[in-house]
Amino acid sequence: MKRQAWVLLAAMSVLWGIPYLFIKIALTELSPPVVVLGRTLIAVAVLLPLAHRRGALAALRGRWTAIGALSLLHVVAPQLLITYGEVHISSSLTALLLASQPLVIAVLAVRFDASERAGARKLLGLLVGLVGVAAVVGFDLGGGDGLELLGAGLVLLAGVSYAGATTLVKKKLSDVPPLGVVVGTTGIASVLLLPAGLLSAPATLPGLEASAAVLALGLLSTALAFLVYYKLIALAGAGSAALVSYTSPAVAVGLGVLLLAEPLTPATVLGFALILLGSWLSTRKPTPHPHPHPTALRHPALTR
């Protein structure tokens, strides 16, 4: 990847490593629909005036079907699934399970994106990654109840949704300014989430910690993060952009252990390592073999 892509990837590692901590804090006083609605409304309020001044919304003409689909795949569905999932599992485990996203992208590439196909290593990588997911879920939730397993399942579904969204951006929206895409998707998401958010709104205003957590989710992990992510997809491709799934969980696990006193077991570390290895194997491009120069084919002596 280019240097700019590496910088964007490093930024994404932080921006998408911190939301699981903030979600956990916000859930102490707010329902999942209110948390998700709050972060999308904040993102729209901040970015809409900027998008209007720059004329970014004009680029969405004729693209509203793709924008609507992306809103469901990249905002509404995964953020609700993750937030509901975190009601039952730790922020650390949430981030680790989402690290399987590159595996899903590799599967989707078989059907939808030839440029992201890896080669002979893909099957091995998928198998290793799936063993890692099973290890994380099996060991971390082995003594848990059905609600914990449900939470883990919701987060895994969110990873599938994110993977589909990543492929959709590259195939249909990579030429649209990221600012317009973010405003369009978060705007549609806010409208769709408004009824559920109003029905589950608290009777009193939340405290300072929960309010600050939602504000950080809206400004950093939604508005800024989506701008950076869509730019990264356009610059480096869906598979490279999904590398953030390798690094952001490390940030999330560190914050969960240090600030929320969440456990970090050897089984968790082993499962995470297998997920990373499988993701790397399944998304790695095959090494191209140099072709002999045409003159070499005509003159065998030149090949020595």
C-alpha positions as a Markdown table, in Angstrom:
| # | Residue | x | y | z |
|---|---|---|---|---|
| 1 | Met | 0.0 | 0.0 | 0.0 |
| 2 | Lys | 1.0 | 3.6 | -0.4 |
| 3 | Arg | 2.2 | 5.7 | 2.5 |
| 4 | Gln | -1.1 | 7.6 | 2.6 |
| 5 | Ala | -3.0 | 4.4 | 2.9 |
| 6 | Trp | -0.9 | 3.2 | 5.8 |
| 7 | Val | -1.5 | 6.5 | 7.6 |
| 8 | Leu | -5.3 | 6.2 | 7.0 |
| 9 | Leu | -5.1 | 2.6 | 8.3 |
| 10 | Ala | -3.3 | 3.6 | 11.5 |
| 11 | Ala | -6.0 | 6.3 | 12.1 |
| 12 | Met | -8.7 | 3.8 | 11.5 |
| 13 | Ser | -7.2 | 1.4 | 14.0 |
| 14 | Val | -7.7 | 3.9 | 16.7 |
| 15 | Leu | -11.1 | 5.3 | 15.5 |
| 16 | Trp | -12.6 | 1.8 | 15.3 |
| 17 | Gly | -10.7 | 0.5 | 18.3 |
| 18 | Ile | -12.4 | 2.9 | 20.8 |
| 19 | Pro | -16.2 | 2.6 | 20.0 |
| 20 | Tyr | -16.6 | -0.7 | 21.9 |
| 21 | Leu | -15.5 | 1.0 | 25.1 |
| 22 | Phe | -17.9 | 4.0 | 24.5 |
| 23 | Ile | -20.8 | 1.6 | 23.6 |
| 24 | Lys | -20.3 | -0.2 | 26.9 |
| 25 | Ile | -20.4 | 3.1 | 28.8 |
| 26 | Ala | -23.4 | 4.4 | 27.0 |
| 27 | Leu | -25.4 | 1.2 | 27.6 |
| 28 | Thr | -25.3 | 1.7 | 31.3 |
| 29 | Glu | -28.0 | 4.3 | 30.9 |
| 30 | Leu | -29.3 | 4.1 | 27.3 |
| 31 | Ser | -30.9 | 1.5 | 25.1 |
| 32 | Pro | -29.2 | 0.2 | 21.9 |
| 33 | Pro | -31.5 | 2.1 | 19.5 |
| 34 | Val | -30.9 | 5.4 | 21.4 |
| 35 | Val | -27.1 | 4.9 | 21.3 |
| 36 | Val | -27.1 | 4.2 | 17.6 |
| 37 | Leu | -29.5 | 7.0 | 16.8 |
| 38 | Gly | -27.5 | 9.4 | 18.8 |
| 39 | Arg | -24.2 | 8.7 | 17.0 |
| 40 | Thr | -25.8 | 8.9 | 13.5 |
| 41 | Leu | -27.7 | 12.2 | 14.4 |
| 42 | Ile | -24.4 | 13.7 | 15.7 |
| 43 | Ala | -22.6 | 12.7 | 12.5 |
| 44 | Val | -25.3 | 14.2 | 10.3 |
| 45 | Ala | -25.4 | 17.4 | 12.3 |
| 46 | Val | -21.6 | 17.9 | 12.0 |
| 47 | Leu | -21.1 | 16.8 | 8.4 |
| 48 | Leu | -24.3 | 18.0 | 6.6 |
| 49 | Pro | -23.3 | 21.8 | 6.5 |
| 50 | Leu | -19.8 | 20.8 | 5.4 |
| 51 | Ala | -21.2 | 18.6 | 2.6 |
| 52 | His | -23.5 | 21.3 | 1.5 |
| 53 | Arg | -20.8 | 23.9 | 1.2 |
| 54 | Arg | -18.5 | 21.6 | -0.8 |
| 55 | Gly | -21.3 | 20.4 | -3.1 |
| 56 | Ala | -20.7 | 16.8 | -2.0 |
| 57 | Leu | -24.4 | 15.9 | -2.0 |
| 58 | Ala | -24.7 | 16.6 | -5.8 |
| 59 | Ala | -22.5 | 13.5 | -6.4 |
| 60 | Leu | -25.2 | 11.3 | -4.9 |
| 61 | Arg | -27.6 | 11.9 | -7.8 |
| 62 | Gly | -28.5 | 8.6 | -9.4 |
| 63 | Arg | -26.8 | 6.7 | -6.5 |
| 64 | Trp | -29.5 | 6.7 | -3.9 |
| 65 | Thr | -30.2 | 3.0 | -4.3 |
| 66 | Ala | -26.6 | 2.1 | -3.5 |
| 67 | Ile | -26.5 | 4.7 | -0.7 |
| 68 | Gly | -29.7 | 3.3 | 0.8 |
| 69 | Ala | -28.3 | -0.2 | 0.7 |
| 70 | Leu | -25.0 | 1.0 | 2.2 |
| 71 | Ser | -26.9 | 2.7 | 5.0 |
| 72 | Leu | -28.5 | -0.6 | 6.0 |
| 73 | Leu | -25.3 | -2.6 | 5.6 |
| 74 | His | -22.8 | -0.3 | 7.1 |
| 75 | Val | -24.8 | 1.7 | 9.7 |
| 76 | Val | -28.2 | 0.5 | 10.7 |
| 77 | Ala | -27.8 | -3.3 | 10.8 |
| 78 | Pro | -24.2 | -3.7 | 12.1 |
| 79 | Gln | -24.4 | -0.9 | 14.7 |
| 80 | Leu | -27.6 | -2.2 | 16.1 |
| 81 | Leu | -26.3 | -5.8 | 16.1 |
| 82 | Ile | -23.0 | -4.7 | 17.8 |
| 83 | Thr | -24.8 | -2.6 | 20.4 |
| 84 | Tyr | -27.3 | -5.3 | 21.3 |
| 85 | Gly | -24.5 | -7.8 | 21.3 |
| 86 | Glu | -22.5 | -5.8 | 23.8 |
| 87 | Val | -25.4 | -6.0 | 26.2 |
| 88 | His | -24.4 | -9.6 | 26.8 |
| 89 | Ile | -20.6 | -9.8 | 26.0 |
| 90 | Ser | -17.5 | -7.8 | 26.8 |
| 91 | Ser | -16.2 | -5.0 | 24.6 |
| 92 | Ser | -13.0 | -7.0 | 24.1 |
| 93 | Leu | -14.8 | -10.1 | 22.8 |
| 94 | Thr | -16.9 | -7.9 | 20.5 |
| 95 | Ala | -13.8 | -6.5 | 18.8 |
| 96 | Leu | -12.1 | -9.9 | 18.5 |
| 97 | Leu | -15.1 | -11.4 | 16.8 |
| 98 | Leu | -15.3 | -8.5 | 14.3 |
| 99 | Ala | -11.7 | -9.3 | 13.4 |
| 100 | Ser | -13.1 | -12.1 | 11.2 |
| 101 | Gln | -14.4 | -9.5 | 8.7 |
| 102 | Pro | -11.6 | -10.1 | 6.2 |
| 103 | Leu | -12.5 | -13.8 | 6.1 |
| 104 | Val | -16.1 | -12.8 | 5.0 |
| 105 | Ile | -14.7 | -10.4 | 2.4 |
| 106 | Ala | -12.6 | -13.2 | 1.0 |
| 107 | Val | -15.7 | -15.3 | 0.7 |
| 108 | Leu | -17.7 | -12.5 | -1.0 |
| 109 | Ala | -14.8 | -11.9 | -3.4 |
| 110 | Val | -15.3 | -15.4 | -4.9 |
| 111 | Arg | -18.6 | -14.2 | -6.3 |
| 112 | Phe | -18.5 | -10.4 | -6.5 |
| 113 | Asp | -14.9 | -9.1 | -6.8 |
| 114 | Ala | -12.3 | -10.9 | -8.8 |
| 115 | Ser | -9.6 | -8.3 | -7.9 |
| 116 | Glu | -9.8 | -9.3 | -4.3 |
| 117 | Arg | -9.4 | -13.0 | -4.8 |
| 118 | Ala | -6.4 | -14.5 | -3.1 |
| 119 | Gly | -5.5 | -17.8 | -4.6 |
| 120 | Ala | -4.6 | -21.3 | -3.3 |
| 121 | Arg | -4.1 | -20.0 | 0.3 |
| 122 | Lys | -7.7 | -18.8 | 0.6 |
| 123 | Leu | -9.3 | -22.1 | 1.7 |
| 124 | Leu | -6.6 | -22.7 | 4.3 |
| 125 | Gly | -6.9 | -19.2 | 5.6 |
| 126 | Leu | -10.7 | -19.5 | 5.9 |
| 127 | Leu | -10.4 | -22.7 | 7.8 |
| 128 | Val | -7.8 | -21.3 | 10.2 |
| 129 | Gly | -9.8 | -18.2 | 10.7 |
| 130 | Leu | -13.0 | -20.2 | 11.5 |
| 131 | Val | -11.1 | -22.3 | 14.0 |
| 132 | Gly | -10.0 | -19.0 | 15.6 |
| 133 | Val | -13.5 | -17.7 | 15.8 |
| 134 | Ala | -14.7 | -21.0 | 17.3 |
| 135 | Ala | -11.8 | -20.9 | 19.8 |
| 136 | Val | -12.7 | -17.4 | 20.9 |
| 137 | Val | -16.4 | -18.1 | 21.3 |
| 138 | Gly | -16.0 | -21.6 | 22.7 |
| 139 | Phe | -13.5 | -20.8 | 25.4 |
| 140 | Asp | -14.7 | -17.3 | 26.3 |
| 141 | Leu | -18.4 | -18.3 | 26.4 |
| 142 | Gly | -18.0 | -22.0 | 27.3 |
| 143 | Gly | -19.4 | -21.4 | 30.8 |
| 144 | Gly | -21.8 | -18.6 | 29.8 |
| 145 | Asp | -25.5 | -18.7 | 29.2 |
| 146 | Gly | -27.5 | -18.6 | 26.0 |
| 147 | Leu | -27.7 | -14.8 | 26.1 |
| 148 | Glu | -23.9 | -14.6 | 25.8 |
| 149 | Leu | -23.9 | -16.9 | 22.8 |
| 150 | Leu | -26.7 | -14.8 | 21.3 |
| 151 | Gly | -24.6 | -11.7 | 21.8 |
| 152 | Ala | -21.6 | -13.3 | 20.1 |
| 153 | Gly | -23.8 | -14.4 | 17.2 |
| 154 | Leu | -25.2 | -10.8 | 16.8 |
| 155 | Val | -21.6 | -9.5 | 16.6 |
| 156 | Leu | -20.6 | -12.1 | 14.0 |
| 157 | Leu | -23.6 | -11.1 | 11.9 |
| 158 | Ala | -22.5 | -7.5 | 12.2 |
| 159 | Gly | -19.1 | -8.5 | 10.7 |
| 160 | Val | -20.9 | -10.1 | 7.8 |
| 161 | Ser | -22.8 | -6.9 | 7.2 |
| 162 | Tyr | -19.7 | -4.8 | 7.4 |
| 163 | Ala | -18.0 | -7.1 | 4.9 |
| 164 | Gly | -20.9 | -6.7 | 2.4 |
| 165 | Ala | -20.8 | -2.9 | 2.9 |
| 166 | Thr | -17.0 | -2.8 | 2.2 |
| 167 | Thr | -17.5 | -4.7 | -1.1 |
| 168 | Leu | -20.5 | -2.5 | -2.0 |
| 169 | Val | -18.4 | 0.7 | -1.5 |
| 170 | Lys | -15.7 | -0.5 | -3.8 |
| 171 | Lys | -18.0 | -1.8 | -6.5 |
| 172 | Lys | -20.6 | 1.0 | -6.6 |
| 173 | Leu | -19.4 | 4.1 | -4.7 |
| 174 | Ser | -15.6 | 4.3 | -4.8 |
| 175 | Asp | -15.8 | 7.3 | -7.2 |
| 176 | Val | -18.2 | 9.3 | -5.0 |
| 177 | Pro | -16.7 | 11.8 | -2.5 |
| 178 | Pro | -16.6 | 10.1 | 1.0 |
| 179 | Leu | -18.2 | 13.1 | 2.6 |
| 180 | Gly | -21.3 | 12.7 | 0.5 |
| 181 | Val | -21.4 | 9.0 | 1.1 |
| 182 | Val | -21.2 | 9.4 | 4.9 |
| 183 | Val | -23.8 | 12.2 | 5.0 |
| 184 | Gly | -26.2 | 10.1 | 2.8 |
| 185 | Thr | -25.8 | 6.9 | 4.7 |
| 186 | Thr | -26.0 | 8.4 | 8.2 |
| 187 | Gly | -28.9 | 10.6 | 7.2 |
| 188 | Ile | -31.0 | 7.7 | 5.9 |
| 189 | Ala | -30.0 | 5.7 | 9.0 |
| 190 | Ser | -31.2 | 8.5 | 11.3 |
| 191 | Val | -34.6 | 8.5 | 9.6 |
| 192 | Leu | -34.9 | 4.7 | 9.9 |
| 193 | Leu | -33.7 | 4.6 | 13.5 |
| 194 | Leu | -35.8 | 7.5 | 14.7 |
| 195 | Pro | -39.0 | 5.5 | 15.6 |
| 196 | Ala | -37.2 | 2.9 | 17.6 |
| 197 | Gly | -35.0 | 5.6 | 19.3 |
| 198 | Leu | -38.0 | 7.6 | 20.4 |
| 199 | Leu | -39.9 | 4.6 | 21.7 |
| 200 | Ser | -36.9 | 3.5 | 23.8 |
| 201 | Ala | -35.8 | 6.9 | 24.9 |
| 202 | Pro | -35.1 | 7.4 | 28.7 |
| 203 | Ala | -37.5 | 9.3 | 30.8 |
| 204 | Thr | -34.7 | 11.5 | 32.1 |
| 205 | Leu | -31.5 | 12.9 | 30.5 |
| 206 | Pro | -28.5 | 10.6 | 30.8 |
| 207 | Gly | -25.5 | 11.4 | 32.9 |
| 208 | Leu | -22.3 | 13.0 | 31.8 |
| 209 | Glu | -20.4 | 9.8 | 31.1 |
| 210 | Ala | -23.1 | 8.2 | 28.9 |
| 211 | Ser | -23.7 | 11.5 | 27.1 |
| 212 | Ala | -19.9 | 12.0 | 26.4 |
| 213 | Ala | -19.7 | 8.4 | 25.2 |
| 214 | Val | -22.5 | 8.9 | 22.6 |
| 215 | Leu | -20.9 | 12.2 | 21.6 |
| 216 | Ala | -17.5 | 10.5 | 21.0 |
| 217 | Leu | -19.2 | 7.7 | 19.1 |
| 218 | Gly | -20.9 | 10.2 | 16.8 |
| 219 | Leu | -17.9 | 12.5 | 16.2 |
| 220 | Leu | -15.0 | 10.1 | 16.2 |
| 221 | Ser | -16.3 | 6.5 | 15.5 |
| 222 | Thr | -19.0 | 7.5 | 13.0 |
| 223 | Ala | -18.4 | 10.8 | 11.2 |
| 224 | Leu | -14.6 | 10.9 | 11.1 |
| 225 | Ala | -14.1 | 7.1 | 10.9 |
| 226 | Phe | -16.4 | 6.7 | 7.9 |
| 227 | Leu | -14.8 | 9.5 | 6.1 |
| 228 | Val | -11.4 | 7.9 | 6.6 |
| 229 | Tyr | -12.6 | 4.4 | 5.8 |
| 230 | Tyr | -14.3 | 5.2 | 2.5 |
| 231 | Lys | -11.2 | 7.1 | 1.5 |
| 232 | Leu | -9.1 | 4.1 | 2.4 |
| 233 | Ile | -11.3 | 1.8 | 0.3 |
| 234 | Ala | -11.0 | 4.0 | -2.7 |
| 235 | Leu | -7.3 | 4.3 | -2.3 |
| 236 | Ala | -6.2 | 0.8 | -1.4 |
| 237 | Gly | -9.2 | -1.6 | -2.1 |
| 238 | Ala | -11.6 | -3.5 | 0.1 |
| 239 | Gly | -9.2 | -6.2 | 1.2 |
| 240 | Ser | -6.5 | -3.7 | 2.3 |
| 241 | Ala | -9.1 | -1.5 | 4.1 |
| 242 | Ala | -10.3 | -4.5 | 6.0 |
| 243 | Leu | -6.8 | -4.8 | 7.5 |
| 244 | Val | -8.2 | -2.5 | 10.2 |
| 245 | Ser | -9.8 | -5.6 | 11.6 |
| 246 | Tyr | -6.4 | -6.8 | 12.5 |
| 247 | Thr | -5.3 | -3.8 | 14.4 |
| 248 | Ser | -8.4 | -2.1 | 15.9 |
| 249 | Pro | -9.2 | -5.2 | 18.2 |
| 250 | Ala | -5.8 | -4.7 | 19.9 |
| 251 | Val | -6.8 | -1.2 | 20.8 |
| 252 | Ala | -10.3 | -2.3 | 21.9 |
| 253 | Val | -8.9 | -5.2 | 24.0 |
| 254 | Gly | -6.3 | -2.9 | 25.7 |
| 255 | Leu | -9.0 | -0.4 | 26.6 |
| 256 | Gly | -11.3 | -3.1 | 27.9 |
| 257 | Val | -8.7 | -4.7 | 30.1 |
| 258 | Leu | -7.3 | -1.4 | 31.4 |
| 259 | Leu | -10.5 | 0.7 | 31.9 |
| 260 | Leu | -13.3 | -1.9 | 32.2 |
| 261 | Ala | -11.3 | -4.7 | 34.0 |
| 262 | Glu | -12.3 | -7.2 | 31.3 |
| 263 | Pro | -10.5 | -10.5 | 31.4 |
| 264 | Leu | -7.9 | -11.5 | 28.9 |
| 265 | Thr | -7.4 | -15.3 | 28.8 |
| 266 | Pro | -4.7 | -17.4 | 27.0 |
| 267 | Ala | -7.5 | -18.9 | 24.9 |
| 268 | Thr | -8.7 | -15.5 | 23.8 |
| 269 | Val | -5.1 | -14.6 | 22.7 |
| 270 | Leu | -4.8 | -17.9 | 20.8 |
| 271 | Gly | -8.1 | -17.5 | 19.1 |
| 272 | Phe | -7.3 | -14.0 | 18.0 |
| 273 | Ala | -4.0 | -15.1 | 16.6 |
| 274 | Leu | -5.7 | -17.8 | 14.5 |
| 275 | Ile | -8.2 | -15.2 | 13.3 |
| 276 | Leu | -5.4 | -12.9 | 12.2 |
| 277 | Leu | -3.4 | -15.7 | 10.6 |
| 278 | Gly | -6.5 | -16.9 | 8.7 |
| 279 | Ser | -7.4 | -13.4 | 7.6 |
| 280 | Trp | -3.9 | -12.8 | 6.3 |
| 281 | Leu | -3.8 | -16.0 | 4.4 |
| 282 | Ser | -7.2 | -15.6 | 2.9 |
| 283 | Thr | -6.7 | -12.0 | 1.7 |
| 284 | Arg | -3.0 | -12.2 | 0.7 |
| 285 | Lys | -2.5 | -11.7 | -3.0 |
| 286 | Pro | -0.5 | -14.5 | -4.8 |
| 287 | Thr | 3.0 | -13.5 | -5.8 |
| 288 | Pro | 3.1 | -12.9 | -9.5 |
| 289 | His | 5.6 | -15.0 | -11.5 |
| 290 | Pro | 7.6 | -13.0 | -14.0 |
| 291 | His | 7.1 | -13.9 | -17.6 |
| 292 | Pro | 10.1 | -14.6 | -19.8 |
| 293 | His | 10.9 | -11.8 | -22.2 |
| 294 | Pro | 9.8 | -12.5 | -25.8 |
| 295 | Thr | 13.4 | -12.4 | -27.0 |
| 296 | Ala | 14.4 | -14.9 | -24.4 |
| 297 | Leu | 11.7 | -17.3 | -25.8 |
| 298 | Arg | 13.1 | -16.9 | -29.3 |
| 299 | His | 16.8 | -17.2 | -28.1 |
| 300 | Pro | 17.1 | -20.0 | -25.5 |
| 301 | Ala | 20.8 | -19.0 | -24.8 |
| 302 | Leu | 19.5 | -15.7 | -23.3 |
| 303 | Thr | 17.7 | -17.6 | -20.5 |
| 304 | Arg | 20.8 | -18.9 | -18.9 |
